[in-house]
Amino acid sequence: MGVPIFCILFGFPLGWYITKRVSASTEQLYQKYHKIFNLSLFAAIFTIIVMLIVWGSAILIHIHSSSDIQNFGHPYILYDPKTSFIGWLILMIIISPLLQLIVTIFAAFITLIRSEKNSL
C-alpha cells in the first residue's frame, strides 16, 4: 500500500553512493558536506512527491464525509479511526521522507569518515 520502508532503507546505499561520487572530486570538505546534503535533500523531496502521488487520493477520501475511513486498511495507531487515518497520512507523506533524509545523511557521513580514515 505504499509503505516507504524500502525508501528509508534505500537511504543506506544511497548515502554510500553519494559519498563515493562526491569524494571523487578534489574539493574542500565543507563543499563535500554541502553536496551530500543537497543530493540527500533531492532524494527526500523526490520521495515526498511520490508519496503525494500514492497517498494523495487518500486525502480526498478524508474530505468526503460519506467515505468509509474505518475499513480503509490503515493500522489503528491511535484509538479513533479518523485520527489514525490522519496520523497514518502524516507518517507516510511527511515523516517517512524525513527519515529517509536522516538515514541518507547518516550513511553518507559514516562512509565519508571511513574513507577519510582509510586514506590516512
JORAJO-V28167 format. One record per backbone hydrogen bond with DSSP energy under -1.0 kcal/mol. CO is the residue of the C=O (numbers start at 0). NH is the residue of the N-H. If there is no record, write none. Layout:
co = [CO	CO]
nh = [NH	NH]
//
This chain:
co = [3	4	5	7	8	9	10	11	12	13	14	15	16	17	18	21	24	27	28	29	30	31	32	33	34	35	36	37	38	39	40	41	42	43	44	45	46	47	48	49	50	51	54	55	56	57	58	59	63	66	68	74	79	80	81	82	83	84	85	86	87	88	89	89	90	93	94	95	96	97	98	99	100	101	102	103	104	105	106	107	108	109	110	111	112	113	114]
nh = [7	8	9	10	11	13	14	15	16	17	18	19	20	21	22	24	26	31	32	33	34	35	36	37	38	39	40	41	42	43	44	45	46	47	48	49	50	51	52	53	54	55	58	59	60	61	62	63	66	68	71	76	83	84	85	86	87	88	89	90	91	92	93	94	95	97	98	99	100	101	102	103	104	105	106	107	108	109	110	111	112	113	114	115	116	117	118]
//
